[in-house]
Amino acid sequence: MEICEFEKIFKGDSGKWDGDNAMQGLKIIEKYFPPDAEIIQGAGHDVIWSVDAEELVESGITKEDAEELRRLNWMIEEGEYMACFV
């Protein structure tokens, strides 16, 4: 998948989910990085930031997993990092 296709997915609406959408999304992201990678890169009031979106694409995220992240209300923050409100 190219970064432009990935970004297009995140322009759509999120969906309905059950449980902890932030944790579910982190588990998806974690699959694409080595065990020692820092998956949570920062946190603020009601939001967590994760890996760089382009790095996630380069790591081979599938279209299905990208769509699942969007369904779980994940976003690309400032055109750079994956983020989710908690």
C-alpha positions in Angstrom: 0.0 0.0 0.0 1.2 3.5 -0.8 1.0 6.3 1.8 -1.6 8.2 -0.3 -4.0 5.2 -0.2 -3.3 4.9 3.6 -4.1 8.6 4.1 -7.3 8.3 2.0 -8.6 5.5 4.4 -8.2 7.9 7.3 -10.3 10.6 5.6 -13.4 8.4 6.0 -15.6 8.1 9.1 -14.9 5.9 12.0 -17.3 3.1 12.9 -18.7 1.4 15.9 -16.6 -0.7 18.2 -16.8 -2.6 21.5 -14.2 -2.4 24.2 -11.0 -0.3 24.3 -10.4 1.1 20.8 -7.0 2.5 21.8 -5.7 -0.8 23.0 -7.1 -2.7 20.0 -5.4 -0.2 17.7 -2.1 -0.5 19.5 -2.3 -4.3 19.1 -2.8 -3.9 15.3 0.1 -1.4 15.0 2.4 -3.6 17.2 2.2 -6.5 14.6 4.2 -4.4 12.2 7.2 -3.5 14.4 9.9 -5.5 16.2 9.2 -6.4 19.9 11.5 -3.7 21.2 9.8 -0.8 19.2 8.2 2.0 21.1 4.6 1.8 20.0 3.3 4.6 22.3 5.4 7.6 21.5 3.5 10.2 23.6 0.4 11.1 25.5 -1.6 14.2 26.2 -5.0 15.1 27.6 -7.3 12.4 26.2 -5.0 11.4 23.3 -2.1 9.0 22.7 0.4 9.2 19.8 1.9 6.2 18.2 4.2 5.5 15.3 4.8 7.6 12.3 2.2 6.8 9.6 4.7 6.5 6.8 6.8 4.1 8.9 3.7 2.0 9.5 3.0 1.9 5.7 6.6 1.0 5.0 6.4 -1.8 7.6 3.7 -3.4 5.5 0.3 -2.7 7.1 -2.5 -4.2 5.1 -5.4 -2.3 3.8 -7.7 -4.4 6.1 -5.7 -3.4 9.2 -5.7 0.2 8.1 -9.4 0.1 7.7 -9.8 -1.5 11.1 -7.7 1.3 12.7 -10.0 3.9 11.1 -13.0 2.0 12.3 -11.6 2.1 15.8 -11.3 5.9 15.5 -7.6 6.1 15.0 -6.3 9.1 12.9 -3.2 10.6 11.4 -2.4 13.5 13.6 -0.8 16.5 11.9 -0.2 14.5 8.8 2.5 12.5 10.6 1.7 10.3 13.6 -1.0 7.7 14.3 -3.2 8.9 17.2 -6.3 8.0 19.1 -8.5 9.7 21.6 -8.8 7.8 24.9 
